[in-house]
Amino acid sequence: MQSYLDKKYYAAIYLRLSMEDGDFSGSGEKKESNSIANQRKLIEDYLKHHPEIVSYQEFCDDGYTGTNFDRPDFQRMIALVKQNKINCIIVKDLSRFGREYIEMGRYVEKIFPALGVRFIAINDNYDSALAQDTGSEIIIPFKNLINDSYCRDISIKVRSNLEIRRRNGEFVGTHVVYGYKRSDENKNQLVIDQEAAAIVQSIFRMKVDGFSPSQIAEKLNKDGVLSPYEYKRHHGDRFRSGFKRQVQCEWSPVSIYRILKNEMYTGTLVQGKTSTPNYKIKDRTTKDKEEWIRTENAHDAIIPPATFDLVQKLMLEDTRSASGDDSVHLFSGKIFCQDCQSSMTRKRTKSAGKEYVYFICTANKQDRSVCSHHSVKEQAVYDTVLAVIRAYVALALDLEQALSSINDMSWESREIERIQVKIQRQEEIIEHNKQMKAMIYDDFKSEVISLEEYNIFKAEFDKNIRDAKKAIARLNSSRNQVSAGLTEQQGFLAQFRQYENIQELSRRVVVNFVERIEISENKEICVFLNNADQFQAIQDYLSDYHARQSASKVVSFAGKEVG
């Protein structure tokens, strides 16, 4: 027992505090029992009674969890231990050193003894130099297990609480998406940051006008617009990013892409995208989209849902701009060969000082045996599309007038209900196919069907689920277009008034009206328009209305005759 007193020890004083350990009171203030100052005072008092121990250096991890040992000061301390500069470590208690049962045992029972390090946990009355004499080496594993269990229980409670708050539509994220800020009255409610929101709206406008994410980023940088990171830093937010930062962070195509894909801008709160397997593993993994927690109308929208849907569709199309052009051409991503369904490439040639622009079939250009030669002048496409849109607008205004004589919002309300019924039907299809997948799996496990049969059935059910999800996406897009009119207290068809006297095409006009354009071998131009389903639904609604009115008049007239 006397031998350890004759040895000189150079000690590391280790202090730790974190919210994950439950070391903070409900009011947010640190509990005095575990405060850094209290830990330091306790260890200093202990050293006064142990002259053989010299304080070499203090290490403090304030705000770091005890569930792992990936802490900056802890790692610096271990590095000095391995350099033989420290041969003693002192902590207030075992929970300050860590709460992970397996790693705690590895350090205390294997690593420290092998390195000749004396380990002292004051409140647990543990001193490795006296452990065998006092029998405390038997108690320590149980205390480590209790600390680990405590941390697990805290983690479960925190996860459960966050899950409930997410499902209640409360924002519980660490970082607020660019364009929003926390409400001063309620920190779990997002409100629009008008300055940043204006930039978000301009990004969506530029995308609709034909700019690529790279071109949008270049324009914002040229105009001196602060990137999201610089904007947050400029406004005093302590925002940290895992990406490598330059002295001045600029807009990048990736940041533009993320904004254009973020559904939060439509007023839908999307949370729970990532998670950790358990409280011991901090590496986050992305969850399946079906598991995300979505709350519609959780905050004010910066981008109308219909505009967001339009941009998502544009991002799926091939909209690369030609070299030297500021944006894509009018019909980029919209024009296809009617026979092979390949996209058509825009070509420019010069002859006798004049420039000719035309479209040719991409498949035929690559391999003439795949498809016959299809080509059409761009001007012919332009004139046809403009004429079709003019007729489309005229029809919309005629239908609007017909609806206004009945009831301004009656069709919109009925159409939304009709779409909702269809969505519900597709959701039932998804649920049914999921149940069928579970049933065939049970049949396979029970050897009722073979592996080959199981794979065939599973592939079919998976396809049904994918098709239903695509249908729901299309229906949601249609619902958003119809709902936009109700939200703005105007009919769905009112949006077409701005195009009543349209004289020329722009990229914005094309993407708002045109679904796709198909060119046949004999140069016929077929234009498919957006909202065709809604137009047909309006015409059906008017037909039903007039049929009911006619039937009502017949009944009324018959009643008078009887009388």
C-alpha positions in Angstrom: 0.0 0.0 0.0 2.9 2.3 0.8 4.5 1.8 -2.7 2.0 4.1 -4.5 2.6 6.9 -2.0 6.3 6.8 -2.8 5.7 7.4 -6.5 5.3 10.8 -8.1 2.1 11.2 -10.2 1.5 13.8 -12.8 -2.3 14.1 -13.0 -4.8 15.2 -15.6 -7.9 16.8 -14.1 -10.7 15.8 -16.4 -14.1 17.7 -16.4 -17.2 17.1 -18.5 -20.7 18.4 -18.8 -23.5 17.8 -21.3 -27.2 18.2 -21.8 -27.6 14.6 -23.1 -26.5 13.3 -19.7 -29.3 15.1 -18.1 -26.9 17.5 -16.5 -29.1 20.6 -16.9 -32.3 21.5 -15.0 -35.6 22.1 -16.7 -35.0 25.9 -16.7 -31.8 25.4 -18.7 -29.4 26.2 -15.9 -26.7 23.8 -14.9 -27.2 21.8 -11.8 -24.6 22.9 -9.3 -23.8 19.3 -8.4 -22.3 18.7 -11.8 -21.2 22.1 -12.9 -17.6 22.5 -14.2 -16.8 24.8 -11.3 -18.0 22.3 -8.8 -16.1 19.4 -10.4 -12.9 21.5 -10.4 -13.3 22.6 -6.7 -13.9 19.0 -5.6 -10.8 17.7 -7.4 -8.7 20.6 -6.0 -9.8 19.8 -2.5 -8.9 16.1 -3.1 -5.4 17.0 -4.3 -4.7 19.0 -1.1 -4.7 15.7 0.8 -2.6 13.8 -1.7 0.9 15.4 -2.0 2.1 12.5 -4.2 -0.1 13.8 -7.0 0.9 16.9 -9.0 -1.7 18.6 -11.2 -0.2 18.5 -14.7 -3.0 19.9 -16.8 -6.8 20.4 -16.8 -8.9 19.1 -19.6 -12.5 20.2 -20.0 -15.2 18.9 -22.5 -18.1 21.3 -21.8 -21.2 20.3 -23.9 -20.1 16.9 -25.0 -22.0 13.7 -24.4 -20.6 10.8 -22.3 -22.0 8.1 -24.6 -18.8 8.1 -26.7 -15.2 9.2 -26.3 -15.0 11.3 -29.4 -14.4 14.5 -27.4 -11.6 17.0 -28.2 -10.0 17.5 -24.8 -10.4 13.8 -23.9 -8.4 12.8 -27.0 -5.7 15.4 -26.2 -5.5 14.0 -22.7 -5.1 10.4 -24.0 -2.4 11.6 -26.4 -0.4 13.0 -23.5 -0.9 9.7 -21.6 0.6 7.8 -24.5 3.6 10.2 -24.5 4.1 9.3 -20.8 3.6 12.9 -19.8 0.6 11.9 -17.6 0.3 8.9 -15.4 -2.8 9.8 -13.4 -6.3 10.8 -14.3 -8.8 12.3 -11.8 -12.5 12.8 -12.3 -15.4 13.8 -10.0 -17.1 10.4 -10.6 -17.3 7.7 -13.3 -20.2 9.4 -15.1 -18.0 12.4 -15.8 -15.4 10.2 -17.5 -18.1 8.5 -19.6 -21.4 6.6 -19.7 -20.6 3.9 -22.3 -20.4 0.6 -20.5 -18.1 -1.3 -22.8 -15.6 1.5 -23.5 -15.5 2.5 -19.9 -14.5 -1.0 -18.9 -11.9 -1.1 -21.6 -10.2 2.0 -20.4 -10.4 1.3 -16.7 -9.6 -2.4 -16.8 -7.3 -2.7 -19.8 -5.8 0.5 -21.3 -5.0 2.4 -18.1 -3.4 -0.6 -16.3 -1.4 -1.4 -19.4 -0.1 2.2 -19.6 0.6 2.4 -15.9 -2.0 5.1 -15.4 -3.6 5.6 -12.0 -7.3 6.3 -12.3 -9.3 8.1 -9.6 -13.1 8.7 -9.4 -13.6 10.6 -6.2 -17.3 10.3 -5.4 -17.3 6.7 -6.4 -14.5 6.1 -3.9 -12.4 4.4 -6.7 -8.7 4.6 -6.9 -7.0 2.0 -9.1 -3.9 2.1 -6.9 -6.1 0.8 -4.1 -8.7 -1.2 -6.0 -7.5 -4.7 -5.1 -7.2 -3.7 -1.4 -10.7 -2.3 -1.2 -12.5 -4.7 -3.5 -13.9 -1.8 -5.6 -12.9 -3.4 -8.9 -16.0 -5.6 -8.4 -18.3 -2.6 -7.9 -17.0 -0.5 -10.7 -18.5 -2.6 -13.6 -21.9 -2.4 -12.0 -21.7 1.4 -11.7 -20.6 1.7 -15.3 -23.6 -0.4 -16.3 -25.9 1.8 -14.3 -24.5 5.0 -15.9 -24.9 3.4 -19.4 -28.5 2.4 -18.6 -29.3 5.9 -17.3 -28.0 7.4 -20.6 -30.1 4.9 -22.6 -33.2 5.9 -20.7 -32.6 9.6 -21.2 -32.0 9.0 -24.9 -35.3 7.1 -25.3 -37.2 9.8 -23.5 -35.6 12.6 -25.6 -36.3 10.7 -28.9 -40.0 10.1 -27.8 -40.5 13.7 -26.9 -39.0 15.0 -30.2 -41.1 12.5 -32.1 -44.3 13.8 -30.4 -43.4 17.4 -31.0 -42.6 16.8 -34.7 -46.0 15.1 -35.2 -47.7 18.0 -33.5 -46.1 20.3 -36.2 -43.5 21.9 -33.9 -40.2 22.8 -35.5 -37.5 21.1 -33.4 -34.5 21.3 -35.8 -31.2 22.7 -34.9 -30.8 24.9 -38.0 -33.6 27.0 -39.6 -33.8 26.7 -43.4 -32.7 29.7 -45.4 -35.7 32.0 -45.9 -37.2 31.4 -42.5 -36.4 32.3 -38.9 -37.8 31.3 -35.5 -40.7 33.3 -34.2 -39.9 35.6 -31.3 -43.0 34.4 -29.5 -42.6 30.7 -30.1 -39.2 29.2 -30.9 -40.8 26.1 -32.3 -42.7 28.1 -35.0 -41.1 29.3 -38.2 -41.9 32.7 -39.7 -40.8 34.2 -43.0 -37.5 36.1 -43.1 -38.5 38.6 -45.7 -35.0 39.5 -46.9 -33.9 35.9 -47.5 -37.4 34.9 -48.8 -37.1 37.4 -51.6 -33.9 35.7 -52.8 -35.6 32.3 -52.6 -38.5 33.5 -54.7 -36.0 35.0 -57.3 -34.2 31.6 -57.5 -37.5 29.8 -58.3 -38.4 32.5 -60.9 -35.0 32.1 -62.6 -35.4 28.4 -62.7 -38.8 28.8 -64.4 -37.3 31.2 -66.8 -34.8 28.6 -67.9 -31.7 29.2 -65.8 -29.7 26.2 -64.5 -28.6 25.9 -60.9 -25.0 26.8 -62.0 -26.2 29.9 -63.9 -28.4 31.0 -61.0 -25.5 30.7 -58.5 -23.2 32.6 -60.9 -25.8 35.5 -61.2 -26.3 35.7 -57.4 -22.5 35.8 -56.8 -22.1 38.5 -59.5 -24.9 40.5 -57.9 -23.2 40.3 -54.5 -26.0 38.3 -52.8 -24.8 36.7 -49.6 -24.9 32.9 -49.6 -27.0 31.2 -46.9 -24.0 30.5 -44.7 -22.7 34.1 -45.1 -26.2 35.5 -44.5 -26.6 33.6 -41.3 -23.1 34.6 -40.1 -23.8 38.3 -41.1 -27.0 38.2 -38.9 -25.1 36.8 -35.9 -26.2 33.2 -36.2 -23.7 30.7 -34.8 -24.1 28.4 -37.7 -21.6 25.6 -38.3 -21.2 23.5 -41.4 -19.4 20.3 -42.0 -18.4 21.5 -45.5 -14.9 23.0 -46.1 -15.3 26.7 -46.0 -13.5 29.4 -47.9 -12.8 32.9 -46.4 -16.0 34.0 -48.2 -18.6 31.3 -48.9 -20.3 31.8 -52.3 -23.4 30.4 -53.9 -22.9 27.0 -55.5 -25.0 24.9 -57.9 -25.5 22.4 -55.0 -26.9 25.1 -52.7 -29.3 26.3 -55.4 -30.4 22.7 -56.1 -31.1 22.2 -52.4 -33.3 25.3 -52.3 -35.2 24.3 -55.4 -35.9 20.8 -53.9 -36.9 21.9 -50.4 -40.6 21.4 -49.8 -40.4 23.5 -46.6 -40.9 26.6 -48.9 -44.4 25.5 -49.6 -45.4 25.8 -46.0 -45.0 22.1 -45.3 -42.8 21.2 -42.4 -40.6 18.2 -43.2 -38.7 16.7 -40.3 -37.2 13.4 -39.2 -35.2 12.8 -42.4 -32.2 11.4 -40.6 -31.7 9.4 -37.4 -29.0 7.5 -35.5 -29.4 3.7 -34.8 -29.1 4.3 -31.0 -27.7 6.6 -28.4 -24.2 5.2 -28.7 -23.8 5.8 -32.5 -23.7 9.5 -33.6 -23.3 8.9 -37.3 -26.7 9.9 -38.9 -28.3 7.9 -41.6 -31.0 9.0 -44.0 -34.5 7.5 -43.5 -36.8 6.4 -46.3 -39.0 9.2 -47.6 -42.1 7.4 -46.4 -40.8 7.7 -42.8 -40.4 11.5 -42.9 -42.8 13.5 -40.8 -44.7 16.0 -42.9 -47.0 18.7 -41.6 -48.8 20.7 -44.2 -49.6 24.4 -43.6 -47.3 24.4 -40.6 -45.9 27.9 -41.5 -46.5 30.5 -44.2 -45.4 29.5 -47.7 -42.7 31.4 -49.6 -43.4 29.5 -52.8 -46.9 28.5 -53.9 -47.3 24.7 -54.1 -48.2 24.8 -57.8 -45.0 26.7 -58.6 -43.0 24.2 -56.5 -44.5 21.3 -58.4 -43.7 23.0 -61.7 -40.1 23.4 -60.8 -39.8 19.8 -59.7 -41.1 18.8 -63.1 -38.6 21.1 -64.8 -35.7 19.6 -62.8 -36.5 16.1 -64.2 -36.3 17.4 -67.7 -33.2 17.7 -69.8 -32.7 21.5 -69.7 -29.1 22.0 -70.5 -28.3 25.4 -72.1 -26.2 25.7 -75.2 -22.6 26.9 -74.8 -22.6 30.7 -74.5 -26.3 31.0 -73.8 -27.6 32.6 -70.6 -30.5 30.2 -70.3 -32.1 27.2 -72.0 -34.0 27.6 -75.3 -37.8 28.0 -75.3 -38.7 24.4 -75.8 -35.8 22.7 -73.9 -36.9 19.4 -72.3 -40.4 19.7 -73.9 -40.0 18.5 -77.5 -39.9 14.8 -78.5 -40.1 12.5 -81.5 -43.6 11.1 -81.8 -42.4 7.7 -83.1 -39.5 6.7 -80.8 -40.3 9.1 -77.9 -36.6 10.3 -77.9 -35.9 13.9 -77.2 -35.2 16.2 -80.1 -32.0 18.2 -80.4 -31.9 21.8 -81.4 -29.6 22.6 -84.3 -28.4 25.9 -85.9 -27.0 26.2 -89.4 -26.1 29.2 -91.6 -26.6 29.4 -95.3 -26.2 32.4 -97.6 -25.8 34.6 -94.5 -29.0 33.5 -92.9 -29.4 31.3 -89.8 -31.7 28.4 -89.7 -32.8 26.7 -86.5 -34.5 23.3 -86.4 -35.1 20.2 -84.3 -34.0 16.7 -85.2 -34.6 13.3 -83.6 -31.8 12.4 -81.2 -32.1 8.7 -81.8 -32.0 9.1 -85.5 -28.9 11.3 -85.3 -27.1 8.6 -83.2 -28.3 5.6 -85.2 -30.4 6.0 -88.4 -31.6 2.4 -88.1 -33.4 3.2 -84.8 -35.8 5.8 -86.1 -36.6 7.6 -89.3 -35.5 11.1 -90.0 -37.6 13.7 -88.1 -36.9 17.4 -88.4 -38.9 20.5 -88.1 -38.1 24.2 -88.1 -38.2 26.0 -84.8 -40.3 28.8 -86.2 -43.0 26.2 -87.1 -43.0 24.9 -83.6 -43.1 28.4 -82.2 -46.1 29.5 -84.4 -48.0 26.3 -83.6 -47.5 26.5 -79.8 -48.4 30.2 -79.7 -51.6 29.5 -81.7 -52.5 26.5 -79.4 -51.9 28.6 -76.3 -54.1 31.4 -77.6 -56.9 29.0 -78.2 -56.4 27.4 -74.8 -56.6 30.8 -73.1 -59.7 31.7 -75.1 -61.3 28.4 -73.9 -60.3 29.1 -70.3 -61.9 32.6 -70.4 -65.1 31.1 -71.9 -65.3 28.4 -69.3 -64.6 31.0 -66.6 -67.5 33.1 -67.8 -69.7 30.0 -67.8 -68.7 29.1 -64.3 -69.1 32.6 -62.9 -72.8 32.6 -63.9 -73.3 29.5 -61.7 -71.1 29.8 -58.6 -67.6 31.2 -58.5 -66.0 28.6 -56.3 -68.3 25.6 -56.7 -66.2 23.8 -59.3 -63.0 24.2 -57.4 -64.4 22.7 -54.2 -65.9 19.8 -56.1 -62.7 19.2 -58.0 -60.6 19.1 -54.9 -62.9 16.6 -53.3 -62.8 14.5 -56.5 -59.0 14.5 -56.5 -58.9 13.7 -52.8 -61.0 10.6 -53.4 -58.6 9.5 -56.1 -55.6 10.1 -53.7 -57.3 8.0 -51.0 -57.9 5.2 -53.5 -54.2 5.2 -54.5 -53.2 5.1 -50.8 -55.5 2.1 -50.3 -53.7 0.4 -53.3 -50.4 1.0 -51.6 -51.6 -0.3 -48.3 -53.1 -3.4 -50.0 -49.9 -4.2 -51.8 -47.9 -3.8 -48.7 -50.1 -6.3 -46.9 -49.8 -8.7 -49.9 -46.0 -8.4 -49.7 -46.1 -9.4 -46.0 -48.4 -12.3 -46.8 -46.2 -13.8 -49.6 -43.2 -13.4 -47.3 -45.0 -15.5 -44.7 -45.9 -18.0 -47.4 -42.2 -18.2 -48.5 -41.0 -18.7 -44.9 -43.6 -21.4 -44.5 -42.4 -23.0 -47.8 -45.8 -22.6 -49.4 -44.2 -20.8 -52.4 -40.7 -21.0 -53.8 -38.1 -18.3 -53.8 -38.6 -17.7 -57.5 -42.4 -17.4 -57.1 -41.8 -15.0 -54.1 -39.5 -12.8 -56.2 -42.1 -12.7 -59.1 -44.9 -11.7 -56.7 -42.8 -9.2 -54.8 -41.7 -7.5 -58.1 -45.4 -7.1 -59.1 -46.5 -5.7 -55.8 -43.5 -3.3 -55.7 -44.4 -2.1 -59.2 -48.0 -1.5 -58.1 -46.8 0.6 -55.1 -44.4 2.6 -57.3 -47.2 3.3 -59.8 -49.6 4.4 -57.0 -47.0 6.7 -55.6 -46.5 8.3 -59.0 -50.2 8.7 -59.4 -50.5 10.4 -55.9 -47.7 12.8 -56.9 -49.6 13.8 -60.1 -52.9 14.1 -58.2 -51.2 16.3 -55.5 -49.9 18.5 -58.3 -53.4 18.9 -59.8 -54.8 19.6 -56.3 -52.2 22.3 -55.7 -53.1 24.0 -59.0 -56.8 24.0 -58.2 -56.2 25.0 -54.6 -54.1 28.0 -55.6 -57.3 29.7 -56.9 -59.2 29.1 -53.6 -56.2 30.3 -51.6 -56.1 33.6 -53.5 -59.9 33.9 -53.4 -60.2 33.6 -57.2 -61.2 30.8 -59.6 -58.7 28.4 -61.1 -59.3 29.8 -64.5 -58.6 33.4 -63.4 -54.9 32.8 -63.8 -55.3 32.7 -67.5 -56.5 36.3 -67.8 -53.0 37.6 -67.8 -52.4 35.8 -71.1 -55.6 37.1 -72.8 -53.7 39.1 -75.4 -50.5 37.1 -75.6 -48.4 38.0 -78.6 -45.2 36.1 -78.0 -43.7 33.2 -76.2 -41.3 33.2 -73.3 -39.8 30.3 -71.4 -42.1 31.1 -68.5 -45.2 30.9 -70.7 -44.0 27.6 -72.3 -43.3 25.8 -69.0 -46.6 27.0 -67.5 -48.7 25.8 -70.4 -46.9 23.0 -72.3 -46.6 19.5 -71.0 -44.8 18.2 -74.1 -44.5 18.6 -77.8 -44.3 15.7 -80.2 -43.1 15.8 -83.8 -44.2 13.2 -86.3 -42.3 12.0 -89.4 -44.4 14.1 -91.7 -43.7 17.2 -89.6 -47.0 17.3 -87.8 -46.7 19.1 -84.4 -48.8 17.8 -81.5 -48.9 20.0 -78.4 -49.9 18.5 -75.1 -50.9 21.1 -72.5 -50.9 21.2 -68.7 -54.2 21.2 -66.9 -56.0 19.3 -69.6 -57.6 17.1 -66.9 -58.9 20.2 -65.1 -60.3 21.6 -68.3 -62.1 18.3 -69.1 -63.4 18.2 -65.5 -64.8 21.8 -65.9 -66.6 20.9 -69.1 -68.0 17.7 -67.5 -69.1 19.8 -64.5 -70.9 22.3 -66.8 -72.6 19.5 -68.7 -73.8 17.9 -65.5 -75.1 21.3 -64.3 -77.0 22.1 -67.4 -78.4 18.5 -67.5 -79.7 18.9 -63.9 -81.1 22.3 -64.7 -83.0 20.9 -67.7 -84.3 18.0 -65.7 -85.4 20.5 -63.0 -87.4 22.5 -65.5 -89.1 19.5 -66.9 -90.1 18.4 -63.4 -91.3 21.9 -62.6 -93.3 22.1 -65.9 -94.9 18.7 -65.3 -95.9 19.8 -61.8 -97.7 22.8 -63.1 -99.6 20.6 -65.7 -100.8 18.2 -62.9 -101.9 21.2 -60.9 
